[in-house]
Amino acid sequence: MPRLLRVDSSAELDSSVSRELTRLFADTWRDRGAEFTVIERDLHRNPLPHLPAAELHYAARLRRAGAAVDPEAEALQAQLIREVAEADAVVIGAPMYNWSLPSTLKAWLDYLHVLGTTVPFDTPDRPLAGIPAVVISSRGNTYAAGTPGEGTDHTVPPLRQTLGVSMGMDVTVVTAELTLAGRIPAMASLTEQSEASASAARDAVRRLASALG
Ligand SMILES: Cc1cc2nc3c(=O)[nH]c(=O)nc-3n(C[C@H](O)[C@H](O)[C@H](O)COP(=O)(O)O)c2cc1C
């Protein structure tokens, strides 16, 4: 049963570019056959509480002696890790908010990235290693090489670092840029470039959702 975990974090419910692309990913995945299932986690509609205690950043055996952890928070963390571990692929809608991640998505990462559990620390174990993670990065402006925004994208790097470098997931990034061209009159001249970016992103999503898992 190839299972996709679809994660959304855009606060835009009607016209979100990242939601359109994660939906396309899920639809393409399901079209591969009845055994291709999708689990959804919408971090905006159902936000997680911020990580309530620093001790949750460490596997139980690495916590300070006597550290008390709320069992409900621990159970939620275990559930979130299990959701990823049981997925054959994960697609993550990651809009750029103030050069960074939506706080809802950051909260999810804070639960997932656990020293000694999902991240090797005192043992080499990396239970999420090799699971494909497709990051859908939507952004109003462009951060391409040679533009004024170059080097100021702080959305994709933390996702690559935590999911890929640290937890060993197989990260691919699909970018849809200049999404504000249709909304901001001063960006009207960039509409064609924006549409080309969206079209390339759709092609990449169809290709990945047809091949992964
Ligand atoms: C709170 C907020 C902050 C934003 N900050 C940025 C930003 O720093 N840079 C940028 O290029 N676009 C920014 N945008 C525009 C979004 O990145 C753009 O609308 C993108 O398409 C959002 O993804 P979505 O369409 O899936 O909601 C911001 C939008 C919001 C709502």
The ligand as an SDF file (V2000), in Angstrom:
LIG
                    3D

 31 33  0  0  0  0  0  0  0  0999 V2000
    2.6170   36.3480    6.2020 C   0  0  0  0  0  0  0  0  0  0  0  0
    3.1800   36.3990    4.7970 C   0  0  0  0  0  0  0  0  0  0  0  0
    4.5090   36.7120    4.6260 C   0  0  0  0  0  0  0  0  0  0  0  0
    5.0640   36.7000    3.3380 C   0  0  0  0  0  0  0  0  0  0  0  0
    6.4070   36.9610    3.2010 N   0  0  0  0  0  0  0  0  0  0  0  0
    6.9720   36.8580    1.9740 C   0  0  0  0  0  0  0  0  0  0  0  0
    8.3710   37.0370    1.8120 C   0  0  0  0  0  0  0  0  0  0  0  0
    9.1290   37.2710    2.7460 O   0  0  0  0  0  0  0  0  0  0  0  0
    8.8780   36.9260    0.5610 N   0  0  0  0  0  0  0  0  0  0  0  0
    8.1040   36.6200   -0.5220 C   0  0  0  0  0  0  0  0  0  0  0  0
    8.6430   36.4830   -1.6200 O   0  0  0  0  0  0  0  0  0  0  0  0
    6.7790   36.4430   -0.3960 N   0  0  0  0  0  0  0  0  0  0  0  0
    6.1870   36.5440    0.8200 C   0  0  0  0  0  0  0  0  0  0  0  0
    4.8390   36.3430    0.9740 N   0  0  0  0  0  0  0  0  0  0  0  0
    4.0550   35.9500   -0.2070 C   0  0  0  0  0  0  0  0  0  0  0  0
    3.9040   34.4260   -0.2560 C   0  0  0  0  0  0  0  0  0  0  0  0
    5.1580   33.7720   -0.2010 O   0  0  0  0  0  0  0  0  0  0  0  0
    3.1910   34.0250   -1.5360 C   0  0  0  0  0  0  0  0  0  0  0  0
    1.8940   34.5790   -1.5150 O   0  0  0  0  0  0  0  0  0  0  0  0
    3.1120   32.5150   -1.6970 C   0  0  0  0  0  0  0  0  0  0  0  0
    2.4040   32.2260   -2.8710 O   0  0  0  0  0  0  0  0  0  0  0  0
    2.4640   31.8710   -0.4900 C   0  0  0  0  0  0  0  0  0  0  0  0
    2.1990   30.5080   -0.7290 O   0  0  0  0  0  0  0  0  0  0  0  0
    0.6910   30.0450   -0.9480 P   0  0  0  0  0  0  0  0  0  0  0  0
    0.2560   30.6280   -2.2750 O   0  0  0  0  0  0  0  0  0  0  0  0
    0.7320   28.5700   -0.9640 O   0  0  0  0  0  0  0  0  0  0  0  0
   -0.1400   30.5700    0.1770 O   0  0  0  0  0  0  0  0  0  0  0  0
    4.2500   36.3860    2.2230 C   0  0  0  0  0  0  0  0  0  0  0  0
    2.8930   36.0960    2.4190 C   0  0  0  0  0  0  0  0  0  0  0  0
    2.3590   36.1000    3.6870 C   0  0  0  0  0  0  0  0  0  0  0  0
    0.9020   35.7650    3.8570 C   0  0  0  0  0  0  0  0  0  0  0  0
  1  2  1  0
  2  3  1  0
  2 30  2  0
  3  4  2  0
  4  5  1  0
  4 28  1  0
  5  6  2  0
  6  7  1  0
  6 13  1  0
  7  8  2  0
  7  9  1  0
  9 10  1  0
 10 11  2  0
 10 12  1  0
 12 13  2  0
 13 14  1  0
 14 15  1  0
 14 28  1  0
 15 16  1  0
 16 17  1  0
 16 18  1  0
 18 19  1  0
 18 20  1  0
 20 21  1  0
 20 22  1  0
 22 23  1  0
 23 24  1  0
 24 25  2  0
 24 26  1  0
 24 27  1  0
 28 29  2  0
 29 30  1  0
 30 31  1  0
M  END
$$$$
